[in-house]
C-alpha cells in the first residue's frame, strides 16, 4: 500500500500553481474547480492506494515540433497530474544531488533548488545563463569546431525500466525507493498505455525525470574530458578539431543507444566551424532590434548643441526608454511583415519571437500593436504551427470593441470550418481557447455546429468548453448525449457545457449517466 500525505499533496498543488498546468496547452477550466475545492479534493486523494490506482487515460494532442514534424502531448486528468507531480516532488532532491554540479556550468536546464519543497525546479535566468555560457565558450581561441547533438524523440523514447532503476539508485530514503516503483511501474506505465517506454509530454514534472535519464550521459562526457554545455537534450560540444568533434559524437551516440535505447536526431546533429556556430546558433532575433546604445546616439544627434553643453548626464532616462520601446515595437512589426512576406516559407521562429516580445514592451504604441493583430488574423491560415502564440496575442488585448471581436471571431471561424484546408486539432484547440476564454466571444451556435462535425476528440473538447463559456441550453442539448462514450477529458468538458441545462434537467441527466469521480462531481 502506498498513499500520499496531505503535505505532499499540498506541495504538488502549489507546484502546479507555480509552474502551470501543462506546457504548450491552454490551462483547463477544471483546474479552477480544483483550486476552489482543494481541501475536499486533497482529503479524497490522500485516501487513494497508488499501488492499486488506475489513472485516467490522457488526451493525446499532436503539436508541431518544427516546420515538418510533430510531437505528441499528453493532457493529464487533474487528479493524475496532482499525483504525478507529488511523486516527482518527493524524488527531485535526490535526482538533483546526483546530477553534474551546477558550479561546473555544464548543465543548465531545470536545476532543482533543494531548499524549496513547493517547486519542481528553479528556472529563473537559467536559459539566459546557458546562452551566456555558450557565448563565452565560443570566443576561446582554441575552439575551432562545435559538435551539436540533439536526442531524437527524447521523452517518448525514455525506457521506463531504466528510469525506475535510476530513481531507485539515487534514492537516499526508503520513501524515495518506494516512489520509484509506484511512480514508474504503476503510474507512468499505465498513463502510457502499458508501453515499456515513454513519459508524459507536457506536465512540468516530466522535465525533472528527463534530467534524471541524462545523469550517466553527462558523467560519461565529463570522464572523456569533453568540453560540453547542455540544455535539456541539446548538447553543444566545443572541440579543437573536426576529428575530436566526430569522435565525441560517435561516442555519445553509442552510449545513448547501448544504455538507453536512444538515438541522435540526424537532422539536428551536426558539426560546425566556430564561425558557422556563431552565425547560426548564437545570433538571435534580439540582434535585429534597435539597441539602447543606438537610441542614445540618435537622441544625442537630435539634441541641439549637446556636445557643447555643460550637461554630461546625457539624454533623460525616461526619454531613452520611451524611444527604445517605440522603435523596438516598429522593429518587431517589420520582422513580422518580413516573416510573412514569403507565404510559401513563413519564418515561424521570427513570428513566435515577435508575438511573444511585443506584448512585453509597454511603451510600444497601441495602434502598432493593433496593426500587428490585424496582420496576424488576416494571415491566420498561414500560422497554424504557431497557433498557441496567435491565441495568446489575441487574448493579450483587453479593450477590443464588440465589432472588433466579431471581426476576429469571424476570421477564426472561417479557418476552423475550412473543408479545403482542415485545421489540425492542436491549432483548432488554441483557436477555440479564445472562444472559451470569455462569454464576450459569443459564437456558440457556430461552435456547436463545429462540435457536431468534428471527428477529433481534441476539437470536441475545446468546442464544449467554448459552449460552456457562452452557449445556451440548445447547444448543451446538442452535445450532452456524447457523455457516456466520451474519453475522461472530454467528459469533463461536456460536464462544463451541461451547466447550460436547466437545474433539474441537469440533475436528472447526471443521475442517468452515473457521473462519478472526485472532480467530476464537483464540476
C-alpha positions as CSV (number, residue, x, y, z in Angstrom):
1,X,0.0,0.0,0.0
2,X,1.3,3.5,-0.9
3,X,-0.5,6.7,-0.1
4,X,0.4,10.3,-0.4
5,X,0.3,12.6,2.7
6,X,-1.7,15.8,2.7
7,X,1.6,17.8,2.9
8,X,2.9,16.0,-0.2
9,X,-0.4,16.8,-2.0
10,X,-0.2,20.4,-0.8
11,X,3.3,20.7,-2.3
12,X,2.0,19.3,-5.6
13,X,-0.9,21.8,-5.7
14,X,1.5,24.7,-5.0
15,X,3.9,23.5,-7.7
16,X,1.2,23.3,-10.4
17,X,0.0,26.7,-9.5
18,X,3.6,28.0,-9.7
19,X,4.8,26.3,-12.9
20,X,1.4,26.0,-14.7
21,X,-0.8,23.1,-15.7
22,X,0.9,21.8,-18.8
23,X,3.3,23.3,-21.3
24,X,2.0,24.1,-24.8
25,X,-1.6,23.6,-23.8
26,X,-4.3,26.0,-22.6
27,X,-5.0,25.7,-18.8
28,X,-8.1,23.6,-18.5
29,X,-11.1,25.1,-16.8
30,X,-11.4,22.2,-14.4
31,X,-8.3,23.5,-12.6
32,X,-10.3,26.4,-11.2
33,X,-12.7,23.8,-9.8
34,X,-9.7,22.1,-8.1
35,X,-8.5,25.4,-6.7
36,X,-11.9,26.3,-5.3
37,X,-12.4,22.9,-3.7
38,X,-8.8,22.0,-2.8
39,X,-9.4,20.9,0.8
40,X,-12.0,18.3,0.0
41,X,-10.1,17.1,-3.1
42,X,-6.9,16.7,-1.1
43,X,-8.7,14.6,1.5
44,X,-10.1,12.3,-1.2
45,X,-6.7,11.9,-2.9
46,X,-5.0,11.1,0.4
47,X,-7.2,8.0,0.7
48,X,-6.1,6.5,-2.7
49,X,-3.8,3.5,-2.6
50,X,-1.5,4.2,-5.5
51,X,-0.4,0.5,-5.6
52,X,-3.9,-0.3,-7.0
53,X,-4.8,3.0,-8.5
54,X,-5.8,3.1,-12.2
55,X,-5.2,6.5,-13.7
56,X,-7.4,8.2,-16.3
57,X,-6.5,7.9,-20.0
58,X,-4.7,11.1,-21.0
59,X,-5.8,13.1,-24.0
60,X,-3.2,12.9,-26.8
61,X,-2.6,16.0,-28.9
62,X,-0.2,16.1,-31.8
63,X,1.5,19.5,-32.0
64,X,4.0,21.0,-34.5
65,X,7.6,20.5,-33.4
66,X,9.1,22.1,-36.4
67,X,8.0,23.1,-39.9
68,X,7.7,19.4,-40.9
69,X,7.5,17.3,-37.8
70,X,5.1,16.8,-34.9
71,X,5.4,15.8,-31.2
72,X,2.8,14.1,-29.1
73,X,1.5,15.9,-26.0
74,X,-0.4,14.3,-23.1
75,X,-3.1,16.3,-21.3
76,X,-3.5,14.6,-17.9
77,X,-6.7,14.5,-15.9
78,X,-6.2,17.0,-13.0
79,X,-6.3,14.1,-10.4
80,X,-3.5,12.3,-12.2
81,X,-1.5,15.5,-12.7
82,X,-1.6,16.2,-8.9
83,X,-0.5,12.6,-8.1
84,X,2.2,12.6,-10.7
85,X,3.6,16.0,-9.6
86,X,3.5,14.9,-5.9
87,X,5.6,11.8,-6.6
88,X,8.2,13.7,-8.7
89,X,8.5,16.3,-5.9
90,X,9.4,13.5,-3.5
91,X,12.3,12.3,-5.7
92,X,13.5,15.6,-7.1
93,X,16.1,16.4,-4.5
94,X,17.8,13.1,-4.7
95,X,17.9,13.3,-8.5
96,X,19.5,16.8,-8.3
97,X,22.2,15.6,-5.9
98,X,23.3,13.1,-8.5
99,X,23.5,15.5,-11.5
100,X,26.5,17.3,-12.7
101,X,27.2,20.0,-10.0
102,X,25.9,23.5,-11.0
103,X,29.2,25.1,-10.2
104,X,30.8,23.3,-13.2
105,X,28.5,25.3,-15.6
106,X,27.8,22.4,-17.9
107,X,24.1,21.6,-17.4
108,X,21.7,24.5,-17.1
109,X,18.2,23.0,-17.7
110,X,15.7,22.6,-14.8
111,X,18.1,22.7,-11.9
112,X,16.4,21.9,-8.6
113,X,16.6,24.1,-5.6
114,X,16.7,21.5,-2.8
115,X,15.6,24.1,-0.2
116,X,12.3,24.6,-2.0
117,X,9.6,21.9,-1.3
118,X,6.8,23.5,-3.4
119,X,8.5,23.9,-6.7
120,X,9.9,21.3,-9.2
121,X,12.9,23.4,-10.3
122,X,14.2,27.0,-10.4
123,X,14.1,28.3,-14.0
124,X,14.9,32.0,-13.2
125,X,17.6,33.2,-15.5
126,X,18.8,29.7,-16.3
127,X,18.3,29.8,-20.1
128,X,20.0,33.2,-20.2
129,X,22.9,31.8,-18.2
130,X,23.1,28.9,-20.7
131,X,23.3,31.3,-23.6
132,X,25.9,33.4,-21.9
133,X,28.0,30.2,-21.3
134,X,27.8,29.2,-25.0
135,X,29.0,32.7,-26.0
136,X,31.8,32.6,-23.5
137,X,32.9,29.2,-24.8
138,X,32.7,30.3,-28.4
139,X,35.3,33.1,-28.1
140,X,38.0,30.9,-26.8
141,X,40.9,30.8,-29.2
142,X,41.5,27.0,-29.0
143,X,37.9,26.2,-30.1
144,X,37.7,25.6,-33.8
145,X,34.6,23.3,-34.2
146,X,31.4,22.8,-32.3
147,X,29.5,19.5,-32.3
148,X,25.8,19.9,-31.8
149,X,23.8,16.9,-30.8
150,X,20.0,16.5,-30.3
151,X,18.3,13.4,-28.9
152,X,15.5,12.1,-31.2
153,X,12.0,11.8,-29.7
154,X,13.5,12.1,-26.2
155,X,10.5,11.9,-23.9
156,X,8.5,9.4,-25.9
157,X,11.5,7.0,-26.1
158,X,12.6,7.0,-22.5
159,X,12.9,3.4,-21.3
160,X,10.7,3.2,-18.1
161,X,12.7,0.3,-16.5
162,X,15.9,2.3,-16.9
163,X,14.2,5.3,-15.3
164,X,12.9,3.3,-12.4
165,X,16.5,1.9,-11.8
166,X,17.9,5.4,-11.9
167,X,15.5,6.9,-9.4
168,X,15.9,3.8,-7.1
169,X,19.7,4.1,-7.3
170,X,19.9,7.8,-6.4
171,X,17.3,7.4,-3.6
172,X,18.6,8.3,-0.1
173,X,15.5,7.1,1.8
174,X,13.0,4.2,1.8
175,X,10.2,6.7,0.8
176,X,12.0,7.6,-2.4
177,X,12.7,4.0,-3.2
178,X,9.0,3.2,-2.9
179,X,8.2,6.2,-5.1
180,X,10.5,4.8,-7.8
181,X,8.3,1.8,-8.0
182,X,4.9,3.5,-7.7
183,X,5.8,6.4,-10.0
184,X,7.2,4.5,-12.9
185,X,5.9,0.9,-12.8
186,X,2.4,1.8,-11.6
187,X,1.5,5.4,-12.7
188,X,3.7,6.2,-15.7
189,X,3.3,2.8,-17.2
190,X,-0.5,2.9,-17.0
191,X,-0.6,6.5,-18.3
192,X,1.5,5.5,-21.3
193,X,-0.9,2.6,-22.2
194,X,1.2,0.0,-20.5
195,X,4.0,0.5,-23.0
196,X,7.5,0.0,-21.6
197,X,8.8,3.3,-22.9
198,X,7.8,7.0,-22.7
199,X,6.9,9.5,-20.1
200,X,4.1,12.1,-20.4
201,X,5.0,15.1,-22.6
202,X,3.5,18.4,-21.3
203,X,3.5,18.1,-17.5
204,X,6.3,20.2,-15.9
205,X,7.2,17.3,-13.6
206,X,8.4,15.3,-16.6
207,X,11.3,17.7,-17.0
208,X,12.8,16.5,-13.8
209,X,12.6,12.9,-14.7
210,X,14.1,13.6,-18.2
211,X,17.1,15.2,-16.5
212,X,17.5,12.0,-14.3
213,X,17.9,9.9,-17.5
214,X,20.9,12.0,-18.6
215,X,22.8,11.8,-15.3
216,X,25.1,9.0,-16.6
217,X,25.3,10.5,-20.1
218,X,26.7,13.8,-18.7
219,X,29.1,11.8,-16.4
220,X,30.4,9.9,-19.4
221,X,31.2,13.1,-21.3
222,X,32.9,14.5,-18.2
223,X,35.0,11.4,-17.9
224,X,36.1,11.9,-21.5
225,X,37.1,15.5,-20.6
226,X,34.6,16.7,-23.3
227,X,34.0,20.5,-23.2
228,X,30.2,20.4,-23.3
229,X,27.3,22.6,-22.3
230,X,23.7,21.1,-22.3
231,X,20.2,22.4,-22.2
232,X,17.6,19.6,-22.0
233,X,18.5,17.2,-24.8
234,X,20.6,19.7,-26.8
235,X,24.4,19.2,-26.4
236,X,26.9,21.8,-27.5
237,X,30.4,20.3,-27.5
238,X,33.4,22.6,-28.1
239,X,36.3,21.0,-29.9
240,X,39.9,21.8,-31.1
241,X,39.5,19.8,-34.3
242,X,36.9,18.2,-36.5
243,X,38.3,14.8,-35.7
244,X,37.7,15.4,-32.0
245,X,34.1,16.5,-32.7
246,X,33.4,13.4,-34.8
247,X,34.9,11.1,-32.1
248,X,32.8,12.6,-29.3
249,X,29.6,12.5,-31.4
250,X,30.2,8.8,-32.2
251,X,30.9,8.0,-28.5
252,X,27.8,9.9,-27.4
253,X,25.6,8.2,-29.9
254,X,26.9,4.8,-28.9
255,X,26.4,5.5,-25.2
256,X,22.8,6.7,-25.7
257,X,21.8,3.7,-27.7
258,X,23.6,1.0,-25.6
259,X,22.5,2.3,-22.2
260,X,19.1,3.9,-23.0
261,X,17.9,2.8,-26.4
262,X,18.0,6.4,-27.5
263,X,19.4,7.8,-30.8
264,X,20.6,11.2,-32.0
265,X,18.4,13.3,-34.3
266,X,20.2,13.1,-37.7
267,X,18.6,16.3,-39.0
268,X,19.8,18.4,-36.0
269,X,23.1,16.7,-35.1
270,X,26.0,18.3,-37.0
271,X,29.5,19.7,-36.8
272,X,30.0,23.4,-37.4
273,X,33.1,25.6,-37.6
274,X,33.2,28.1,-34.9
275,X,32.3,30.9,-37.4
276,X,29.3,29.0,-38.6
277,X,28.3,28.3,-35.0
278,X,28.4,32.0,-34.0
279,X,26.3,32.9,-37.1
280,X,23.7,30.1,-37.0
281,X,23.3,29.3,-33.3
282,X,24.4,32.3,-31.3
283,X,22.8,35.0,-33.4
284,X,19.3,35.7,-32.1
285,X,16.3,37.8,-33.1
286,X,17.2,40.3,-30.3
287,X,20.1,41.4,-32.5
288,X,17.6,42.8,-35.0
289,X,16.0,45.2,-32.5
290,X,17.2,48.7,-32.0
291,X,19.8,48.7,-29.2
292,X,19.8,51.0,-26.2
293,X,23.2,52.5,-27.3
294,X,21.7,53.2,-30.8
295,X,18.8,55.1,-29.2
296,X,21.2,57.2,-27.0
297,X,23.3,58.1,-30.1
298,X,20.2,59.1,-32.0
299,X,18.9,61.3,-29.1
300,X,22.3,62.9,-28.8
301,X,22.3,63.7,-32.5
302,X,18.9,65.4,-32.1
303,X,19.9,67.5,-29.1
304,X,20.9,71.0,-30.2
305,X,24.5,71.9,-29.1
306,X,24.6,68.8,-26.9
307,X,28.4,68.4,-27.3
308,X,28.9,72.0,-26.2
309,X,26.7,71.9,-23.2
310,X,27.9,71.5,-19.7
311,X,25.5,68.7,-19.0
312,X,27.4,65.4,-19.1
313,X,24.4,63.3,-18.0
314,X,23.3,62.5,-21.5
315,X,19.6,62.1,-22.6
316,X,16.9,61.8,-19.9
317,X,16.4,58.1,-18.9
318,X,12.6,58.3,-19.4
319,X,13.2,59.7,-22.9
320,X,15.6,56.9,-23.8
321,X,13.2,54.2,-22.5
322,X,10.2,55.7,-24.4
323,X,12.1,55.9,-27.6
324,X,13.6,52.5,-27.2
325,X,10.2,50.8,-26.7
326,X,8.7,52.7,-29.6
327,X,11.5,51.8,-32.0
328,X,11.6,48.2,-30.9
329,X,7.9,47.9,-31.4
330,X,8.3,49.1,-35.0
331,X,11.3,46.6,-35.4
332,X,9.0,43.8,-34.3
333,X,6.3,44.7,-36.7
334,X,8.8,44.9,-39.5
335,X,10.2,41.5,-38.5
336,X,6.7,40.0,-38.6
337,X,5.9,41.5,-42.0
338,X,9.2,40.2,-43.4
339,X,8.4,36.8,-42.0
340,X,5.0,36.7,-43.7
341,X,6.2,38.2,-47.0
342,X,7.0,34.8,-48.4
343,X,3.8,32.8,-47.9
344,X,5.4,29.6,-49.1
345,X,8.1,29.7,-46.5
346,X,6.9,31.6,-43.4
347,X,9.6,32.2,-40.7
348,X,7.8,30.7,-37.8
349,X,10.6,31.3,-35.3
350,X,10.5,35.0,-36.1
351,X,6.7,35.1,-35.9
352,X,6.8,33.4,-32.4
353,X,9.5,35.8,-31.3
354,X,7.6,38.9,-32.4
355,X,4.2,37.8,-30.9
356,X,5.8,36.9,-27.6
357,X,8.0,40.0,-27.3
358,X,5.6,42.8,-28.4
359,X,3.1,42.4,-25.5
360,X,6.0,42.7,-23.1
361,X,7.0,46.2,-24.4
362,X,4.7,48.5,-22.5
363,X,5.8,51.6,-24.5
364,X,5.1,50.1,-27.9
365,X,2.3,52.3,-29.5
366,X,-1.2,50.8,-29.1
367,X,-2.1,51.4,-32.8
368,X,1.0,49.5,-33.8
369,X,0.0,46.5,-31.6
370,X,-3.4,46.6,-33.3
371,X,-1.8,46.7,-36.7
372,X,0.1,43.6,-35.8
373,X,-3.1,41.9,-34.6
374,X,-4.8,42.7,-37.9
375,X,-1.8,41.3,-39.8
376,X,-1.8,38.1,-37.8
377,X,-5.6,37.5,-38.0
378,X,-5.6,38.2,-41.8
379,X,-2.9,35.6,-42.2
380,X,-4.1,33.1,-39.6
381,X,-4.3,30.3,-42.1
382,X,-0.6,30.6,-42.7
383,X,0.2,30.4,-39.0
384,X,-1.2,27.1,-37.8
385,X,2.2,25.9,-36.4
386,X,2.3,28.9,-34.1
387,X,-1.4,28.9,-33.2
388,X,-0.6,29.0,-29.4
389,X,1.2,32.3,-29.8
390,X,-1.5,33.7,-32.1
391,X,-4.2,32.9,-29.5
392,X,-2.2,34.3,-26.6
393,X,-1.6,37.5,-28.6
394,X,-5.3,37.9,-29.3
395,X,-6.1,37.4,-25.6
396,X,-3.5,40.0,-24.6
397,X,-5.9,42.7,-25.7
398,X,-8.4,43.7,-23.1
399,X,-10.1,46.7,-24.8
400,X,-11.4,45.3,-28.1
401,X,-14.8,46.6,-29.1
402,X,-17.6,44.1,-29.8
403,X,-17.3,44.9,-33.5
404,X,-13.5,44.1,-33.4
405,X,-14.1,40.9,-31.6
406,X,-16.8,39.9,-34.0
407,X,-14.4,40.5,-37.0
408,X,-11.7,38.4,-35.4
409,X,-14.1,35.6,-34.4
410,X,-15.4,35.5,-38.0
411,X,-11.9,35.0,-39.4
412,X,-11.0,32.4,-36.9
413,X,-14.3,30.5,-37.5
414,X,-13.6,30.6,-41.3
415,X,-10.4,28.8,-40.7
416,X,-12.0,26.3,-38.3
417,X,-14.7,25.5,-40.8
418,X,-12.5,25.2,-43.8
419,X,-13.1,21.9,-45.6
420,X,-10.4,22.5,-48.2
421,X,-7.7,23.1,-45.6
422,X,-8.8,21.5,-42.3
423,X,-7.2,22.9,-39.3
424,X,-5.1,20.4,-37.4
425,X,-6.6,19.6,-33.9
426,X,-3.7,21.3,-32.0
427,X,-4.2,24.5,-33.9
428,X,-8.0,24.3,-33.6
429,X,-7.6,23.8,-29.8
430,X,-5.8,27.1,-29.4
431,X,-8.3,28.9,-31.7
432,X,-11.2,27.6,-29.7
433,X,-9.4,28.6,-26.5
434,X,-10.1,32.2,-27.5
435,X,-13.9,31.5,-27.6
436,X,-13.7,29.5,-24.3
437,X,-11.9,32.4,-22.6
438,X,-14.9,34.6,-22.0
439,X,-18.6,34.8,-23.0
440,X,-17.9,38.0,-24.9
441,X,-16.5,35.8,-27.7
442,X,-20.1,34.6,-28.2
443,X,-20.5,32.4,-31.3
444,X,-21.9,29.4,-29.6
445,X,-24.2,28.2,-32.4
446,X,-21.2,28.1,-34.8
447,X,-19.1,26.3,-32.2
448,X,-21.9,23.7,-31.6
449,X,-22.0,23.1,-35.4
450,X,-18.3,22.6,-35.4
451,X,-18.5,20.2,-32.4
452,X,-21.1,18.1,-34.3
453,X,-19.0,17.8,-37.5
454,X,-15.6,17.3,-35.7
455,X,-14.1,13.8,-35.7
456,X,-11.2,14.9,-33.4
457,X,-11.8,14.5,-29.7
458,X,-9.5,17.4,-29.1
459,X,-11.7,19.7,-31.1
460,X,-14.8,18.4,-29.5
461,X,-13.3,19.0,-26.0
462,X,-12.5,22.7,-26.6
463,X,-15.7,23.3,-28.5
464,X,-17.6,22.0,-25.5
465,X,-15.6,24.4,-23.3
466,X,-16.5,27.3,-25.6
467,X,-20.2,26.3,-25.3
468,X,-19.8,26.4,-21.5
469,X,-18.4,30.0,-21.8
470,X,-21.2,31.5,-24.0
471,X,-23.7,28.8,-25.0
472,X,-27.3,28.3,-24.2
473,X,-29.5,25.3,-23.4
474,X,-29.9,24.4,-27.0
475,X,-26.2,24.0,-27.6
476,X,-25.8,22.0,-24.4
477,X,-28.6,19.6,-25.5
478,X,-26.7,19.0,-28.8
479,X,-23.7,17.5,-27.1
480,X,-24.8,16.1,-23.7
481,X,-25.6,12.6,-25.1
482,X,-22.0,12.1,-26.0
483,X,-21.0,11.9,-22.3
484,X,-21.4,8.1,-21.9
485,X,-19.0,7.2,-24.7
486,X,-16.5,10.1,-24.2
487,X,-12.9,9.9,-23.0
488,X,-12.2,11.2,-19.5
489,X,-11.0,14.6,-20.6
490,X,-13.9,15.1,-23.0
491,X,-16.3,14.1,-20.2
492,X,-15.0,17.0,-18.1
493,X,-15.7,19.4,-21.0
494,X,-19.2,18.1,-21.5
495,X,-19.9,18.4,-17.8
496,X,-18.9,22.1,-18.0
497,X,-21.2,22.6,-21.1
498,X,-24.0,20.8,-19.3
499,X,-24.2,23.7,-16.8
500,X,-26.2,25.4,-19.5
501,X,-29.0,23.0,-19.0
502,X,-31.9,23.7,-16.5
503,X,-31.0,22.8,-12.9
504,X,-33.4,19.9,-12.5
505,X,-32.8,18.8,-16.1
506,X,-29.0,18.6,-15.4
507,X,-29.5,16.8,-12.1
508,X,-31.5,14.0,-13.7
509,X,-29.1,13.8,-16.6
510,X,-26.2,13.4,-14.2
511,X,-28.0,10.6,-12.4
512,X,-28.9,8.8,-15.6
513,X,-25.3,8.9,-16.8
514,X,-23.8,7.9,-13.4
515,X,-21.5,10.9,-13.1
516,X,-18.8,9.9,-10.6
517,X,-15.3,10.9,-9.7
518,X,-13.8,13.3,-7.2
519,X,-13.6,16.2,-9.6
520,X,-16.4,15.2,-12.0
521,X,-19.0,15.5,-9.2
522,X,-17.7,19.0,-8.2
523,X,-18.0,20.2,-11.8
